[in-house]
Amino acid sequence: MAVEAHESVHRHEPPKGFIRKYIFSLDHKVIGIQYILLALIAVVVGMAMSLLMRLNLSWPGTSWPVLETLFPGGAPGGVMNPEFYLSLVTMHGTMMVFFVLTTAPQGGFGNYFLPIQIGAEDMAFPFLNMMSFWVTFVGFVVLLSAIFFSGAESTIGPIGGWTGYAPLSALGQIAGPGQGMGMNLWVISIAIFCVGSLLGALNFITTLLNMRTRGMSLMRMPLTCWAWFTTAVLALLSFPVLLGGGILLLLDRVAHTSFFIPAGLYVSGVLSGTQESFPLHTGGSPILWQHLFWFFGHPEVYIAILPGMGATSHILSTFARKPVFGYRAMVFAIFAIGLLGFFVWGHHMFISGMSPYSAMTFSILTLSIGVPSAVKTFNWLGTLWGGKIRFTTPMLFALGFVSLFVAGGITGLVLGQTSLDLPMHDTYFVLAHFHLVMGVASIFGMFAATYFWFPKMFGRFMNEPLGKIHFWITFVGVYCIFVPMHTMGMVGMPRRFAQFTEYEFLKTLHPLVMFVSIAAIITILAQLLFYANLVWSLFRGRRAEDNPWEATTLEWTTATPPPHDNFAGLLPTVYRGPYEFAVPGAPNDYVMQTEPGSEVTSGDGHEGHRH
Amino acid sequence: MATRVTDTKVGRKEGTRIGGGPRFPGPNGKGPSGNGKGGEHDERGRRFSPATYRITMWVVLAAVVMMFAALSSAYIILSSGGQSRPVAMPRMFFLSTGVILLSSLSFEKAKRSLKQGAQIKYLRWIWLTLLLGLAFLAAQLTGWRELAAEGVYFASHPHSSFFYFFTGVHGVHLIGGILGLFYLILRLKRRKELLVSERTITAAEVVALYWHAMDGLWLWLFLLLLVWK
């Protein structure tokens, strides 16, 4: 071609030194892998904490000598005390939400694949990209330290949950063990994380808007890119609010201001202003913290799940060998979910004493998120309909994502209604709902992404039989864990209780509690298969060529693994939409985006079939 | 093959493109409205593109505005409670407001000189802007002393806290702008360009955008503290 003849090839070689290449790397691919590794470590810590919680719920009062060694203050004699259990709740939630569900989908896979999928050599600001990872890493270390540096009683972390509700989170040591230095470190860690995420979001938005290669119009982007972009916008607009709130909280704690602390507070037998450990406070509002927190908190759940939705759309289309059904509708649904996500934070606060009128407004807005969510679900089903489905491991996980998203989303319609939320609030029903939809569904999206892109990232396939075993145990396991929790919630089992043996009306539920714990232990053990598969495949996996899945988007046009500058100096030109599968008359059942010639289906996946 | 449903709207009008790309991409494959313009200037992606920096600054400002929107609503909520004890606006803050407005004007003068190619004039205006910025910060600190002299301290009550907090957080952001001004001065001294390059103009414009935003932000905070008690 004439154009290519003019093109001089400018290759960018990777830096030679180990530190510049793998530690403080400017390469978005290395940074992406660093984020994924961070998430892989954080998720083990988070899972270990959930395991400890399950052990305590099922076999309360049992002595686990190893716990005493690790946490002398939290488990004297090897028996967990309730405060230690609460600090596990806090740390598990914070670790999972921030350092797993926000890092792996966006910072990890987004960082690695967004520039390649839009045909760019790197992110717009590689240095900021590096900073965003290392800032996040510092946040991780600070969070871990919160459990070990909490003052006199030691080894009990903050006990206020990942939401850190004021005023008890704003008071300091007087509010309970772990609420002193541990809570300070918790707030600081969140603030650091906010900064890291903002740097990342900045980079994503600029890169996507300004660095697309020739021909890559917005409506020719893969849905993954749309999802990462929307996620970045959500992060950009919600993290500053949490950062602002976090600074106010920290000031209440260390500078004795009263942003969140009302007058006349009486805590742990002490009246505000009568002791030096509890100075006089006046005029603050604890509800204000809830508003600031949930204004961030609700978009945060979409930050966690949107990349999973993008990956699922991408993978379903690839393995059903069909264009994504209703590409445009998918794009608008992503936007609608992101936009509505900013106006529903009140549904976390129905029992905070808000006016019934605002509760109704929040309720209606919440339920209306069901519309774009249903659009996405039906389009996924439409994509599968009549396709020649290849049941590979990534496909199974993508199908699992759809299943879990529906199962977890349906209960959102229950909790979104004020009258139903009032009795359900702070029960296991809520726990089951958000674990299914925000936790497990997002993680399934990431599993799908890992199995799907691993061949491109490392040049080897992950082991398929092992992957399928991993899928089935995990898929059945998570349903066994979380479906019974709905029942527990409806019976009235409250969240965040260290044990239930003292409550007459909950005693009949103990077999169910045991069942959930055993399912959780099996599911956690199954994750070892995934880790083993990762390590084994890295060295021994079947070799993969450049386009092993016969997919269409730009990441499959370049070498495997991609060179330092992604396309070896020759940026691709895009001629068509991202999902041209099963095009009538085409020699293969897929047409790459870089293939010149007339567009058989347009960029938005329409017109595949003409009458 | 024949009956494969791809969408409900099968018979869409031919030739229309949602993303704006042409039906058959031209030799450079570029859409008419500049979509996917990674290769607009050159075949290589890493060329200087002023849009990158402008977009980024707008995105940064979006984040800053969100934070101050959250803090402002916090202020409004806490001030509407019955326990609010309004604080009189220190006189220094009126002065600082004037100073920062002037600094924005002088930045605009600087930008104009740069575009005319008058680099020495540009540098002088930038220095003036920088001095006005520092004067603003000094006025803010004096305002704090004024408040403290009246017995209004940071932790006295939420309203007084916000006086210190808003000025403090805004001050930190303004220091970012001052660093930006230093950068502009240094890059001009280092380069000694005969002709003003596109990069220099972009740098000045992006820092100016930030500076004006900080100016507007202070105006908003000032009016908020003055009017809403």
Interface residues (C-beta under 8 A of the other chain):
Chain A: A2 V3 H6 E7 S8 H10 H12 I118 G119 A120 E121 D122 A124 F125 L198 A201 L202 I205 T206 L209 N210 M211 R212 T213 R214 G215 M216 S217 L218 M219 R220 L236 L237 S238 F239 P240 V241 L243 G244 G245 I247 L248 L251 A255 H256 T257 S258 F259 A263 T282 G283 G284 S285 L288 H291 L292 F295 K322 P323 F325 G326 R328 G382 W385 G386 G569 L571 T573 V574 Y575 A582 P584 S598 E599 T601 S602 G603 D604 G605 H606 E607 G608 H609 R610 H611
Chain B: M1 A2 T3 R4 V5 T6 D7 T8 K9 V10 G11 R12 R17 I18 G19 G20 G21 R23 F24 P25 P27 N28 G29 K30 G31 N35 G36 K37 G38 G39 E43 R44 G45 R46 S49 A51 T52 I55 T56 V59 V60 A62 A63 V64 M66 M67 F68 A69 A70 L71 S73 A74 I77 L78 G81 Q83 S84 R85 F154 A155 H157 P158 H159 S161 F165 V169
